[in-house]
Amino acid sequence: MSKRPPLPPFTEQSAIEKVRLAEDGWNTRDPERVSLAYTVDSRWRNRSEFATGRQEIVALLTRKWAREHEYRLVKELWAYGDRRIAVRFAYEWHDGAGQWYRSYGNENWEFDEDGLMRVRHASINDLPIAEADRKYHWPLGRRPDDHPGLSELGL
């Protein structure tokens, strides 16, 4: 199994870096690639859905991104400890009918010694928005370094 730096114990700077790497991974919308950041037996709660292990994570993410079109995500560090990180996030997407949403949430993460996430708890709420109210307009993929974060956007 490979290591996923930065590794615990986390400092403020390494926790910020870990959060950005997670954001970058999720913005690929590639379930297989994203799953590699988690232990093979990782446990998730995502909204009201539970997943254990990479195969279930890939299935969950595949369903998610089949529903959530033009997904763009921003994460921000909230708190950190030796092996744990808490983040807040917001992402924008639209459904098959063209209705846009901004989904707000919080995640609690726990890592193993190799920097793989072994536990992820996510609480998420969806807010319908008008297309004109969108704040994330970068091309699909990684958020540009000069794009404002959540705090700068007032989210």
C-alpha positions as CSV (number, residue, x, y, z in Angstrom):
1,M,0.0,0.0,0.0
2,S,1.3,3.4,-0.9
3,K,1.6,6.4,1.4
4,R,-0.6,9.5,0.7
5,P,1.3,12.6,2.0
6,P,1.0,14.7,4.0
7,L,1.1,12.1,6.8
8,P,-0.2,12.4,10.3
9,P,0.5,13.9,12.8
10,F,-0.9,17.0,11.1
11,T,0.3,20.6,11.4
12,E,-1.9,23.5,10.3
13,Q,0.0,23.7,7.1
14,S,-0.1,20.0,6.3
15,A,-3.8,19.8,7.2
16,I,-4.5,22.7,4.7
17,E,-2.5,20.8,2.1
18,K,-4.4,17.6,2.8
19,V,-7.7,19.4,2.4
20,R,-6.7,20.9,-0.9
21,L,-5.5,17.6,-2.2
22,A,-8.8,16.1,-1.3
23,E,-10.7,18.9,-3.1
24,D,-8.5,18.4,-6.2
25,G,-9.3,14.7,-6.2
26,W,-13.0,15.1,-5.9
27,N,-13.0,17.8,-8.6
28,T,-11.8,15.1,-11.0
29,R,-15.1,13.3,-10.5
30,D,-13.2,10.0,-11.1
31,P,-14.6,7.5,-8.5
32,E,-11.7,5.1,-8.9
33,R,-9.0,7.8,-8.5
34,V,-10.8,9.3,-5.5
35,S,-11.2,5.9,-3.8
36,L,-7.4,5.5,-3.7
37,A,-7.2,8.2,-1.0
38,Y,-9.1,5.9,1.4
39,T,-8.1,2.7,3.2
40,V,-9.4,-0.5,1.6
41,D,-11.8,-0.9,4.6
42,S,-12.6,2.8,4.9
43,R,-16.0,3.5,6.6
44,W,-18.2,6.4,5.3
45,R,-21.4,8.1,6.2
46,N,-22.3,10.3,3.3
47,R,-25.7,12.1,4.0
48,S,-27.9,9.1,4.9
49,E,-25.8,6.5,2.9
50,F,-23.2,4.3,4.5
51,A,-20.3,2.7,2.6
52,T,-17.5,0.4,3.7
53,G,-14.5,-0.3,1.6
54,R,-13.3,1.1,-1.7
55,Q,-15.7,-0.9,-3.9
56,E,-18.7,0.6,-2.1
57,I,-17.1,4.1,-2.2
58,V,-16.6,3.8,-6.0
59,A,-20.3,2.7,-6.3
60,L,-21.5,5.6,-4.1
61,L,-19.4,8.2,-6.0
62,T,-20.5,6.8,-9.4
63,R,-24.2,7.3,-8.4
64,K,-23.5,10.7,-7.0
65,W,-21.8,12.1,-10.1
66,A,-24.4,10.5,-12.4
67,R,-26.9,12.8,-10.6
68,E,-24.8,15.9,-9.9
69,H,-23.8,17.4,-13.3
70,E,-21.1,20.0,-13.7
71,Y,-19.9,19.4,-10.1
72,R,-17.5,21.9,-8.7
73,L,-16.3,21.8,-5.1
74,V,-14.4,24.0,-2.6
75,K,-13.2,22.7,0.7
76,E,-11.8,24.6,3.7
77,L,-10.0,23.5,6.8
78,W,-12.1,23.9,10.0
79,A,-10.0,22.1,12.6
80,Y,-7.3,19.5,12.9
81,G,-5.6,17.1,15.3
82,D,-2.8,14.5,15.1
83,R,-4.8,12.1,12.9
84,R,-8.1,14.0,12.3
85,I,-9.2,16.8,10.2
86,A,-12.6,18.6,10.1
87,V,-13.6,20.5,6.9
88,R,-16.4,22.6,5.7
89,F,-17.3,22.7,2.0
90,A,-19.7,23.9,-0.6
91,Y,-20.2,22.5,-4.1
92,E,-22.4,23.6,-7.0
93,W,-24.1,21.2,-9.5
94,H,-27.3,20.9,-11.5
95,D,-29.7,18.0,-11.9
96,G,-31.0,16.4,-15.1
97,A,-33.7,19.0,-15.3
98,G,-31.2,21.9,-15.2
99,Q,-31.9,23.0,-11.6
100,W,-28.8,24.4,-10.0
101,Y,-27.9,23.7,-6.3
102,R,-25.3,24.7,-3.9
103,S,-24.6,21.9,-1.4
104,Y,-23.1,22.9,1.9
105,G,-21.6,20.5,4.4
106,N,-19.1,19.4,7.0
107,E,-16.8,16.4,7.0
108,N,-14.9,14.7,9.8
109,W,-11.9,12.7,8.7
110,E,-9.6,10.2,10.4
111,F,-6.4,8.9,8.9
112,D,-4.1,5.9,9.3
113,E,-0.3,6.2,9.6
114,D,0.1,6.1,5.8
115,G,-2.1,9.2,5.2
116,L,-5.1,7.2,3.9
117,M,-8.5,8.2,5.2
118,R,-10.1,5.4,7.3
119,V,-13.2,7.2,8.5
120,R,-15.3,9.9,6.8
121,H,-18.5,11.4,8.1
122,A,-20.3,13.9,5.9
123,S,-23.4,16.0,6.6
124,I,-24.7,17.8,3.5
125,N,-27.6,20.1,2.8
126,D,-28.8,21.2,-0.7
127,L,-30.0,24.7,-1.5
128,P,-31.6,25.3,-4.9
129,I,-30.1,28.3,-6.5
130,A,-30.7,30.3,-9.7
131,E,-28.0,29.8,-12.4
132,A,-27.3,33.5,-12.1
133,D,-26.4,33.0,-8.4
134,R,-23.6,30.5,-9.1
135,K,-20.2,31.4,-7.8
136,Y,-18.0,28.6,-9.3
137,H,-17.4,29.2,-13.0
138,W,-14.0,27.7,-13.6
139,P,-13.7,25.0,-16.2
140,L,-14.5,21.5,-14.9
141,G,-11.6,20.0,-13.0
142,R,-9.2,21.5,-10.4
143,R,-10.1,24.9,-8.9
144,P,-7.6,27.5,-10.1
145,D,-5.2,28.7,-7.4
146,D,-6.5,32.3,-7.8
147,H,-10.2,31.4,-7.3
148,P,-11.5,32.5,-4.0
149,G,-12.1,30.0,-1.2
150,L,-15.3,29.7,0.9
151,S,-14.4,32.4,3.4
152,E,-13.5,34.9,0.6
153,L,-16.8,34.1,-1.1
154,G,-18.8,34.6,2.1
155,L,-20.0,31.0,2.0
